[in-house]
Amino acid sequence: MQRMILKLAVAAAGATLALALQGCAQSPTLQGADSARLAASGPATPASIERLFEAARIAKISETIQQQAAQVANTMFAQVGVPESDRAAFEAYQQRVQQLVALEFNWSNLKGPMADIYTRHYSEAEIQGMIAYYESPVGRSVLDKTPVVARDSFAVAQDLMRSAMPKLQALAREFSSEMAAKRAAAGAGR
């Protein structure tokens, strides 16, 4: 159960970060543009991608999302129902998990691979369009609101997970029972 909750919390954090990073690529200034013309501008340069990441405040967004994911994980861990006698050990374990996630899923580790992805999929013209968007008043407003939108999104995801958890547990029990019955039938048939 604890492993499942940890996996869900890490997956939620990763998915939210991926959505935030994908948001960088959603520049209204590029909508309706001729994609062939944009692609013909050549590959994006590392300097342009770095400028985009700065303009889009990706490092700060990544940090905020990681903090929010930790809060979601704390809430999920609290719902596990650890006996009071194990509380101190469990809290120490939870702290170690959060430290590991913070160490492994930080912007320093994500930046290089994300830059490679942007280089593969976006031309220089597309990156320049995104930079122009994020440096515009609308783009800055979107960035200013992103932490609150991410927080509210986490809350919705957490509510959905809380609602789905009993159903997921029931499915896991059902599958386990089916597999046990199948193994028993296979053993009886020998």
URHUVEN-V85210 format. One record per helix or strand of 2 or more residues. SS is the DSSP state (@ for helix, = for strand). FROM is the first residue (numbers start at 1). LEN is the number of residues. If there is no record, write none. Layout:
ss from len
SS FROM LEN
SS FROM LEN
This chain:
ss from len
@ 2 23
@ 28 3
@ 35 5
@ 46 10
@ 58 21
@ 84 21
@ 107 15
@ 124 11
@ 137 52
